[in-house]
Amino acid sequence: MTQSTRPASHICRDCDGFASVKVTLGGRDRHGHLRTITAHCPTCHGVGTTPARRARLTDWAVAA
């Protein structure tokens, strides 16, 4: 069994993995299409995951 070389990541706590959404502005353009904009999560920047936190070594762990 091989280990992954990618760092572990967690689902973004702010968007729950739904990082980008389309929002309707109301109304339609002259071709009849809905006018929409794309909004990205400001925490994960549209990725849906955040990097895993690294364990912090404390003074007592280093001394042991």
C-alpha positions in Angstrom: 0.0 0.0 0.0 1.5 3.4 -1.0 0.9 6.6 0.7 -0.3 9.7 -1.1 2.2 12.5 -1.6 -0.6 15.1 -1.6 -1.1 16.9 1.7 -4.3 16.1 3.5 -7.1 18.5 3.1 -10.5 19.1 4.8 -13.8 20.3 3.4 -14.1 24.0 3.9 -16.0 24.8 7.0 -17.6 28.0 5.5 -19.0 26.5 2.3 -19.2 22.8 3.2 -17.5 22.0 -0.1 -19.9 24.0 -2.3 -17.3 26.5 -3.2 -18.8 28.2 -6.3 -22.4 29.0 -6.9 -24.3 30.7 -9.7 -26.6 33.4 -8.5 -29.4 34.8 -10.7 -29.6 38.5 -11.0 -33.3 38.4 -11.9 -34.6 39.0 -15.4 -33.3 37.8 -18.7 -31.1 39.1 -21.5 -32.3 39.8 -25.0 -31.7 36.1 -26.0 -34.0 34.9 -23.2 -31.1 33.6 -21.0 -31.1 34.1 -17.2 -28.5 36.6 -16.1 -26.2 35.0 -13.6 -23.0 35.7 -11.7 -20.5 33.2 -10.1 -19.7 33.7 -6.5 -16.7 32.0 -4.9 -16.2 31.2 -1.2 -13.8 33.8 0.2 -12.2 31.2 2.6 -11.2 28.5 0.1 -11.2 30.7 -3.0 -13.5 28.4 -4.9 -11.7 25.2 -4.2 -13.9 23.6 -1.6 -11.2 22.3 0.6 -8.8 23.9 3.1 -5.3 22.5 4.0 -5.1 20.3 7.0 -3.7 21.9 10.1 -0.3 20.7 11.1 0.3 19.5 14.6 2.1 22.1 16.6 5.0 21.0 18.7 4.8 22.3 22.2 7.7 22.8 24.6 6.9 19.7 26.5 6.8 17.5 23.3 10.2 18.8 22.2 11.7 18.1 25.6 10.5 14.5 25.7 
